[in-house]
Structure formats: structure tokens, C-alpha cells
Amino acid sequence: MATDISAAALDVARRNADRYGVSERIEWAQGDLLNPIMTSAYLPLDIIVANLPYISDDEMMELMPEVGQYEPQIALRAADTGLALIKSLILQAPSILSASGLLALEIGYNHAKQVRTFLGQSQWRDIRVIEDYSGVPRHILAIAP
């Protein structure tokens, strides 16, 4: 399943899937976070992979013009110093993940410690932070509580 709050983003994803010949293997749904999945026949899920908006209002002012001026704000900006949507997903995900289901998130360059702590407080297990090729903590993996 592939979901997004933005219909335009889903259209781009569909075109990409068509180009690579995989569109018939994907169920598309528009909606906020996990809401479009809650009634899916595929539940429980084994994996949730998300690249949510994680840029704070302050960071928006510092973005390179080619990002901040041309990318849709809804795809970039999140409240609570960029963590609002990530925290919401962390709280929602256990309700639709299998007992040993995996949550994989892209995070902001400065979010690893906060997200790791929040996952731990929410009883997630086997939390791992993964660095990008520049050595920046950029992804976090965790097993459902």
C-alpha cells in the first residue's frame, strides 16, 4: 500500500510506479498518516516505511532556495520542532503492525536522540539509528511494542 495526504504526490508516485512496471502491485490511498490503512484487508502489516515532513518552522527559513521555494510546504514542514507527525505515527503504528512489525522512518539530521527516546518511552524494541553516507543519523528502525 502507498499512502499520502497529497493527491498530487500520489499522482507522481503512480506515474513512477507505471514507469517501472509495478503499479498493479500497489494499492493507493489518500489520507492522513495511517487513516487510509485502518480498514485494509492487509492488516496487520509487517512493515511501515515513512518519510514524513520533519522540518521545523525555524529550519524552513534556512533551507536552500531550491528546496524551500519549490517543494510543497506540506511535504516538508511539521510542528513540534519537526516531530509532530513522527510522534503521531509512532503512537498509531502499533495498532496495525504485527507483533514483530517493523517501523522505518526517515528523520531530520538533529532528531535521532529525541525520536529514539520517544520510541523507548512508547515501548518500541530493538531501536536502531542508521546514518546516511555523510555520517548523519537519518533513519530509525524499531520493532513494535
C-alpha positions as CSV (number, residue, x, y, z in Angstrom):
1,M,0.0,0.0,0.0
2,A,1.1,3.5,-0.7
3,T,-0.5,6.5,1.0
4,D,-0.1,10.2,1.1
5,I,-2.2,13.2,2.3
6,S,-1.5,14.9,-1.1
7,A,-3.4,13.8,-4.2
8,A,-0.7,15.4,-6.3
9,A,2.1,13.4,-4.6
10,L,0.1,10.2,-5.1
11,D,-0.2,11.0,-8.8
12,V,3.6,11.4,-9.1
13,A,4.1,8.1,-7.3
14,R,1.6,6.4,-9.6
15,R,3.4,7.7,-12.7
16,N,6.7,6.5,-11.3
17,A,5.2,3.1,-10.5
18,D,3.8,2.9,-14.0
19,R,7.2,3.7,-15.5
20,Y,8.8,0.8,-13.6
21,G,6.0,-1.6,-14.2
22,V,4.9,-2.1,-10.6
23,S,1.7,-0.1,-10.4
24,E,-0.5,-3.1,-10.5
25,R,1.2,-4.4,-7.3
26,I,0.4,-1.3,-5.3
27,E,-2.9,-0.2,-3.6
28,W,-3.1,3.6,-3.5
29,A,-4.9,5.6,-0.8
30,Q,-5.1,9.2,0.0
31,G,-5.4,10.3,3.6
32,D,-3.7,11.4,6.8
33,L,-1.0,9.1,8.3
34,L,-2.5,5.7,8.8
35,N,-6.1,6.6,8.4
36,P,-6.4,5.1,4.9
37,I,-5.0,1.8,6.1
38,M,-7.1,1.2,9.2
39,T,-9.7,-0.8,7.3
40,S,-7.3,-2.6,4.9
41,A,-7.6,-6.3,4.2
42,Y,-3.8,-6.4,4.6
43,L,-3.9,-5.9,8.3
44,P,-1.8,-6.5,10.3
45,L,1.1,-5.1,8.4
46,D,4.6,-6.4,8.8
47,I,6.4,-3.2,7.8
48,I,5.6,0.6,7.8
49,V,8.1,2.8,5.9
50,A,7.5,6.5,6.2
51,N,9.2,9.7,5.0
52,L,7.1,12.3,6.8
53,P,7.6,16.0,6.9
54,Y,10.1,16.8,9.7
55,I,11.4,20.3,9.1
56,S,10.7,22.8,11.8
57,D,9.5,26.4,11.2
58,D,12.9,27.7,12.1
59,E,14.7,25.3,9.8
60,M,12.3,26.3,6.9
61,M,14.0,29.8,7.0
62,E,17.4,28.2,6.4
63,L,16.6,25.8,3.6
64,M,18.3,26.0,0.3
65,P,16.1,28.0,-2.1
66,E,15.8,25.1,-4.5
67,V,14.1,23.1,-1.7
68,G,12.2,25.7,0.4
69,Q,10.8,27.7,-2.5
70,Y,9.9,24.8,-4.9
71,E,8.9,21.9,-2.7
72,P,5.3,21.9,-1.3
73,Q,5.3,23.0,2.3
74,I,3.0,20.1,3.3
75,A,5.8,17.7,2.2
76,L,8.4,19.5,4.3
77,R,7.1,21.3,7.4
78,A,5.9,19.7,10.7
79,A,5.0,21.3,14.1
80,D,6.7,20.5,17.4
81,T,10.2,21.2,16.1
82,G,9.5,19.0,13.2
83,L,8.5,15.9,15.2
84,A,4.7,16.2,15.4
85,L,3.9,13.8,12.6
86,I,6.6,11.3,13.5
87,K,5.3,11.2,17.1
88,S,1.8,10.6,15.8
89,L,2.8,7.8,13.6
90,I,4.8,6.2,16.4
91,L,1.7,6.2,18.6
92,Q,-0.6,4.9,15.8
93,A,1.5,2.2,14.2
94,P,1.3,-0.5,16.9
95,S,-2.5,-0.8,16.3
96,I,-1.9,-2.0,12.7
97,L,1.5,-3.7,12.9
98,S,2.0,-7.4,13.5
99,A,3.6,-8.4,16.9
100,S,7.1,-8.1,15.5
101,G,6.3,-5.5,12.9
102,L,9.0,-3.0,11.8
103,L,8.7,0.8,11.7
104,A,11.2,2.5,9.5
105,L,11.4,6.3,9.4
106,E,13.4,9.0,7.8
107,I,14.3,11.6,10.4
108,G,15.8,15.1,10.5
109,Y,19.5,15.4,10.9
110,N,19.0,16.6,14.5
111,H,16.1,14.2,15.6
112,A,17.8,10.9,16.3
113,K,18.1,11.3,20.1
114,Q,14.5,12.7,20.5
115,V,12.9,10.0,18.3
116,R,14.9,7.2,20.0
117,T,13.8,8.5,23.4
118,F,10.1,8.8,22.3
119,L,10.2,5.3,20.8
120,G,11.7,3.9,24.0
121,Q,9.1,5.6,26.1
122,S,6.4,4.2,23.9
123,Q,7.7,0.6,24.5
124,W,9.2,0.1,21.0
125,R,12.0,-2.5,20.9
126,D,15.3,-3.0,19.1
127,I,15.6,0.7,18.2
128,R,18.4,1.3,15.7
129,V,19.6,4.6,14.2
130,I,21.1,4.4,10.7
131,E,23.4,7.1,9.3
132,D,23.4,8.3,5.7
133,Y,26.5,8.3,3.5
134,S,27.7,11.5,5.1
135,G,27.5,10.0,8.6
136,V,24.4,11.9,9.6
137,P,21.7,10.0,11.6
138,R,19.0,9.9,9.0
139,H,16.9,6.7,9.6
140,I,15.5,5.0,12.6
141,L,14.2,1.4,12.8
142,A,12.1,-0.1,15.6
143,I,10.1,-3.2,16.3
144,A,6.5,-2.9,17.5
145,P,5.9,-3.0,21.3
